[in-house]
Structure formats: C-alpha cells, structure tokens
Amino acid sequence: MSTKPRQLKTPAGPPERIQKLLAAAGLGSRREIEGWIKAKRLTINGRTAQLGDRITTADRIAVDGRVLKMLMHARPDERRVILYHKPEGELTTRKDPEGRPTVFESLPRLRRSRWVSVGRLDTNTSGLLLFTTDGELANRLMHPSHEIEREYAVRVLGKITDQQLAAVKTGVRLDDGMAKFDAIQEAGGEGANHWYHVTLKEGRNREVRRMWEAVGVTVSRLIRIRYGAISLPRQLPRGAWRDATETELAELLTAAGMSAETKAAAPVSTNRRRLHVRRKT
C-alpha cells in the first residue's frame, strides 16, 4: 500500500504557516492552533508538527489523529465577508438531520474555501448574520475579549415594569452566569406589543431571550439589527445577502485587531450593489 499523502484536486499553492492556513479554514484562532502544536496534537504527513512549520493543501494534516480533508481548501490570500438577512425558520448549521432549511443553503457557492459564520442566530431569530472565508477573522469577531456589540430589536408581550427594566440593566442570573444589557431603549409599539432595542457584548446561546424570561417577560419577536459597526441594511430583504463594502470590511478588521495583510477576494459586483435572494421552490 502506498504511503504517499493523498493529493487534493485543487492546486497546493505556496507553503503557508500552519497556524495561518488552519485558522483560514475556520478551525480556530492562530493562538489556539499554536496551543495544539505545543500540546503535540497536530501532525503533518505523520510527524509531529512544530511551531514555524509551513504547509500546503497537499499535506496530510491531522488533529488528535483525525485527518483534515475538506477544511484544507481554504486560501488565506483571499478574504471575503457577506451580510445575510436571516429569516425565521432557518438553522445556523451546515446540515440538519431532520431536513430543515439552513442558512448555508442560501449562500453563494465557493470553490476553494468555505463560509464560516460569525456567531449564530437561533431558529426563531431573524436579522443580520455575517459570514466570512477567513476563519481567523470569524474567531476574533466572536471572542469575548474584543467585546464587540450586538444590537437587537425585541418585541415583548405586555407592559414592562420599572423593576423588570432595572433588573435586565443591572444583571440577572442565568444558568451559565450573570448577564445584563449594556444599553436598552424603548422603540415604540401599540396594544400588547412593545419594542425595545437592546445591546450586549456577549454571544451566549439564546441570551437575549433568556434574560427577558428571567424577569417574567415573553419575547414574541427578536431581530439582530447590528453586529459591531455593521448594521442590517434596510434594503436587504430576508433571505438575501450581499458582499461587505470596503468600508465595512475595514471596520470589521479594526474591531478584530487585524490588518489588511492579506488581500480581499474580488467582490461579486464592483459597479453596483447586487442583492442575492434564494428562490423558493
């Protein structure tokens, strides 16, 4: 039996630092991958990886003995970010055993890289969801140390008391620790429904809903309207996506503490804003 490493169909390209290529594939941040190397969890073509090693997509890389295959198609010399208006009912996962629709079904297809979601939105939450081909950027934007704001429009059922508002501002205890909104303001509403805009710097699972539930308030609708400096475009319909502008990309890189050291991928449309909507069948 041949011991030669399996060659990928895509061109290998020039060697890149192992941390850079694996981060671009969405496996983790460069610092996390350096930790794997120090812990001797990574191998290259059967040998233990060392700090400073360079690899290509033709090398056989394994983490804890598990060979990475499709993850090695990422190309770190290209960086692309898209804004997606997630509708309710879609899951933020690549595949669902029950066959329910996922956000990835609505995204453009890529040949040599893959989309990495910047955080998640639960099935019943709609609004802004960012995707990128740069795994390092995605991990930095999600890391709590960068304290990137998330803003939501929340529709609640019934009148909110001053005591309930004070509680979500100062902090409520959840199963995974204390949580609070960094900012909250009324946004109108009539009858039994009232809207609020809330801001927080964390991305814990269903955190906004759980905070309101902790003070006895029912959330009837939840929309993410901003992630960092990027707001949900008014002209972007649900189920549609568009490429980030150069200004938006620069703002995300700044928030993540990164520079434009690698060139961005060419935008889908350079002369006009093109929206892309998946057609329902």
C-alpha positions as CSV (number, residue, x, y, z in Angstrom):
1,M,0.0,0.0,0.0
2,S,1.3,3.4,-0.9
3,T,2.4,5.7,1.9
4,K,2.3,8.9,-0.2
5,P,-0.1,11.5,1.2
6,R,-3.4,11.9,-0.7
7,Q,-3.3,14.8,-3.2
8,L,-6.1,17.2,-3.3
9,K,-7.6,18.2,-6.6
10,T,-7.1,21.9,-6.0
11,P,-3.6,23.4,-6.6
12,A,-1.5,23.3,-3.5
13,G,-0.2,26.8,-3.7
14,P,2.8,28.2,-1.9
15,P,3.6,26.9,1.7
16,E,1.9,28.9,4.5
17,R,2.4,28.8,8.2
18,I,0.3,26.0,9.7
19,Q,-1.4,28.4,12.1
20,K,-2.4,30.7,9.3
21,L,-3.8,28.0,7.0
22,L,-5.8,26.2,9.7
23,A,-7.2,29.5,11.0
24,A,-8.2,30.4,7.5
25,A,-10.0,27.1,7.3
26,G,-12.1,28.1,10.3
27,L,-10.6,25.6,12.8
28,G,-9.8,28.3,15.4
29,S,-7.6,31.3,16.1
30,R,-3.9,31.2,15.4
31,R,-3.2,31.4,19.2
32,E,-5.5,28.3,19.8
33,I,-3.7,26.4,17.0
34,E,-0.3,27.3,18.5
35,G,-1.6,25.7,21.7
36,W,-2.4,22.5,19.8
37,I,1.1,22.4,18.4
38,K,2.7,22.9,21.8
39,A,0.4,20.1,23.1
40,K,1.6,17.8,20.2
41,R,-1.9,17.4,18.9
42,L,-1.1,18.2,15.3
43,T,0.8,16.1,12.8
44,I,2.0,16.8,9.3
45,N,2.3,13.8,7.0
46,G,2.6,11.6,10.1
47,R,5.2,13.6,12.0
48,T,4.5,15.9,15.0
49,A,4.0,19.5,13.9
50,Q,6.4,22.2,15.2
51,L,6.0,25.9,15.6
52,G,7.2,27.6,12.4
53,D,6.2,24.7,10.2
54,R,4.8,25.6,6.8
55,I,2.3,23.5,4.9
56,T,0.2,23.4,1.7
57,T,-3.2,22.0,1.0
58,A,-1.4,18.9,-0.4
59,D,0.0,17.9,3.0
60,R,-1.8,15.4,5.2
61,I,-2.8,17.2,8.4
62,A,-4.3,15.5,11.4
63,V,-5.6,16.8,14.8
64,D,-5.7,14.2,17.5
65,G,-5.2,11.6,14.8
66,R,-8.2,12.8,12.8
67,V,-7.2,13.8,9.2
68,L,-8.5,17.1,7.9
69,K,-9.9,16.8,4.4
70,M,-12.2,19.5,3.1
71,L,-11.0,22.0,5.7
72,M,-7.8,22.4,3.9
73,H,-9.3,24.0,0.8
74,A,-9.2,27.5,2.4
75,R,-7.0,30.0,0.7
76,P,-5.6,32.6,3.1
77,D,-4.7,35.0,0.3
78,E,-8.4,35.7,-0.2
79,R,-10.8,37.3,2.3
80,R,-14.5,37.8,1.7
81,V,-17.3,38.9,4.0
82,I,-21.0,38.8,3.2
83,L,-24.0,40.2,5.1
84,Y,-27.0,37.9,5.2
85,H,-30.5,38.7,6.3
86,K,-31.6,35.5,8.1
87,P,-35.3,34.8,8.1
88,E,-37.0,32.9,10.9
89,G,-37.1,29.2,10.5
90,E,-33.6,28.7,9.2
91,L,-31.0,26.9,11.3
92,T,-27.4,28.2,11.7
93,T,-25.8,24.8,10.9
94,R,-24.4,23.2,7.8
95,K,-26.7,20.1,7.8
96,D,-29.9,19.2,9.8
97,P,-30.8,15.5,10.3
98,E,-34.5,16.5,10.1
99,G,-34.0,18.2,6.7
100,R,-35.0,21.6,7.9
101,P,-33.6,24.6,6.0
102,T,-30.2,26.0,6.9
103,V,-28.6,29.4,6.4
104,F,-25.8,27.8,4.3
105,E,-28.3,26.7,1.6
106,S,-28.9,30.4,0.8
107,L,-25.2,31.4,0.5
108,P,-23.1,31.6,-2.7
109,R,-21.1,28.5,-3.5
110,L,-17.3,28.6,-3.1
111,R,-14.7,26.5,-4.9
112,R,-11.5,26.7,-2.8
113,S,-12.7,27.9,0.6
114,R,-15.8,27.7,2.8
115,W,-18.1,30.0,4.7
116,V,-17.6,30.5,8.4
117,S,-20.5,32.1,10.3
118,V,-19.7,34.9,12.7
119,G,-21.8,33.6,15.7
120,R,-25.2,32.1,15.4
121,L,-28.9,33.0,15.5
122,D,-31.4,30.6,16.8
123,T,-34.2,29.3,14.6
124,N,-36.8,31.8,15.7
125,T,-34.5,34.8,15.5
126,S,-34.0,36.8,12.3
127,G,-31.7,39.6,11.2
128,L,-28.1,40.2,10.5
129,L,-25.7,37.3,10.2
130,L,-22.1,37.7,9.0
131,F,-20.2,35.1,7.0
132,T,-16.5,35.1,6.0
133,T,-14.0,32.9,4.3
134,D,-11.4,34.0,6.9
135,G,-11.6,31.7,9.9
136,E,-9.2,33.9,11.9
137,L,-11.4,36.9,11.4
138,A,-14.5,35.0,12.4
139,N,-12.9,33.7,15.6
140,R,-11.7,37.1,16.6
141,L,-15.0,38.8,16.0
142,M,-16.7,36.2,18.2
143,H,-14.1,36.2,21.0
144,P,-15.3,37.8,24.2
145,S,-12.0,39.7,24.7
146,H,-12.9,42.0,21.8
147,E,-16.3,43.0,23.4
148,I,-18.0,43.6,20.0
149,E,-21.5,44.9,20.5
150,R,-24.6,43.0,19.2
151,E,-27.8,45.0,19.0
152,Y,-31.3,43.5,18.8
153,A,-34.8,44.8,18.2
154,V,-37.0,42.9,20.7
155,R,-40.8,42.8,20.7
156,V,-42.2,41.8,24.1
157,L,-45.7,41.0,25.1
158,G,-47.3,43.2,27.7
159,K,-46.2,46.2,29.7
160,I,-42.7,46.2,31.2
161,T,-42.4,47.4,34.8
162,D,-39.6,49.7,36.0
163,Q,-38.4,46.9,38.2
164,Q,-38.1,44.5,35.3
165,L,-36.2,47.1,33.3
166,A,-33.9,47.8,36.2
167,A,-33.2,44.0,36.5
168,V,-32.1,43.5,32.9
169,K,-29.9,46.6,33.1
170,T,-28.1,45.7,36.4
171,G,-27.9,42.0,35.8
172,V,-29.9,38.8,36.1
173,R,-28.7,35.3,37.0
174,L,-28.9,32.7,34.2
175,D,-27.8,29.0,34.2
176,D,-24.4,30.0,32.8
177,G,-23.8,33.1,35.0
178,M,-24.9,36.7,35.4
179,A,-25.9,38.7,32.3
180,K,-27.1,42.2,31.6
181,F,-27.8,44.6,28.7
182,D,-25.2,47.3,28.2
183,A,-27.9,49.5,26.8
184,I,-31.7,49.4,26.4
185,Q,-34.2,51.9,24.9
186,E,-37.8,51.9,24.0
187,A,-38.7,51.7,20.3
188,G,-42.4,52.2,20.2
189,G,-45.3,49.8,19.9
190,E,-49.1,49.7,20.4
191,G,-51.5,47.5,22.3
192,A,-50.0,44.4,23.9
193,N,-46.7,44.6,21.9
194,H,-43.8,46.9,22.8
195,W,-40.4,47.2,21.0
196,Y,-37.1,47.7,22.7
197,H,-33.6,48.0,21.3
198,V,-31.0,46.2,23.5
199,T,-27.3,46.0,23.2
200,L,-24.8,43.5,24.7
201,K,-21.2,42.4,24.2
202,E,-21.7,38.6,24.5
203,G,-22.9,35.9,22.3
204,R,-24.2,33.2,24.7
205,N,-26.8,30.8,23.4
206,R,-30.3,32.5,23.4
207,E,-29.0,35.1,25.9
208,V,-31.4,37.9,25.0
209,R,-34.5,35.7,25.2
210,R,-33.3,34.1,28.5
211,M,-32.7,37.4,30.1
212,W,-36.2,38.6,29.4
213,E,-37.6,35.3,30.5
214,A,-35.7,35.5,33.8
215,V,-37.7,38.6,34.7
216,G,-41.0,37.1,33.6
217,V,-41.3,38.8,30.1
218,T,-42.3,36.9,26.9
219,V,-40.4,37.7,23.7
220,S,-42.6,37.5,20.7
221,R,-40.1,38.6,18.1
222,L,-36.3,39.0,18.0
223,I,-34.2,40.6,15.2
224,R,-30.5,41.3,15.2
225,I,-30.0,44.7,13.7
226,R,-26.3,45.3,14.2
227,Y,-23.0,43.5,14.8
228,G,-20.2,45.8,15.8
229,A,-20.2,48.7,13.3
230,I,-22.2,46.8,10.7
231,S,-26.0,47.4,10.7
232,L,-28.6,45.4,8.9
233,P,-29.2,47.2,5.6
234,R,-32.7,48.4,5.2
235,Q,-32.7,47.5,1.5
236,L,-31.6,43.9,2.2
237,P,-34.7,41.6,2.2
238,R,-35.0,38.5,4.3
239,G,-33.2,35.5,2.7
240,A,-30.9,37.8,0.7
241,W,-27.2,38.5,1.0
242,R,-24.6,41.0,-0.3
243,D,-20.9,41.4,-0.1
244,A,-19.5,43.8,2.5
245,T,-18.2,47.1,1.2
246,E,-14.6,48.0,1.6
247,T,-15.5,50.4,4.4
248,E,-17.5,47.6,6.3
249,L,-14.6,45.2,5.8
250,A,-12.1,47.7,7.2
251,E,-14.3,48.3,10.2
252,L,-14.6,44.6,11.0
253,L,-10.8,44.2,10.7
254,T,-10.2,47.1,13.0
255,A,-12.7,45.6,15.6
256,A,-10.9,42.3,15.4
257,G,-7.5,43.9,15.8
258,M,-6.4,42.7,12.4
259,S,-4.8,44.5,9.4
260,A,-5.4,44.0,5.7
261,E,-2.2,42.0,5.4
262,T,-3.9,39.6,3.0
263,K,-5.8,40.9,0.0
264,A,-9.6,40.6,-0.1
265,A,-11.3,38.5,-2.7
266,A,-12.7,40.4,-5.6
267,P,-16.3,41.4,-4.9
268,V,-19.1,39.8,-6.8
269,S,-20.2,43.2,-8.1
270,T,-17.8,46.1,-8.4
271,N,-20.1,48.7,-10.1
272,R,-23.4,48.3,-8.4
273,R,-24.9,46.8,-5.3
274,R,-26.3,43.4,-6.2
275,L,-28.6,41.6,-3.8
276,H,-28.9,37.8,-4.0
277,V,-32.0,36.0,-2.9
278,R,-32.5,32.3,-2.9
279,R,-35.6,31.3,-4.9
280,K,-38.1,29.1,-3.0
281,T,-39.2,26.0,-4.8
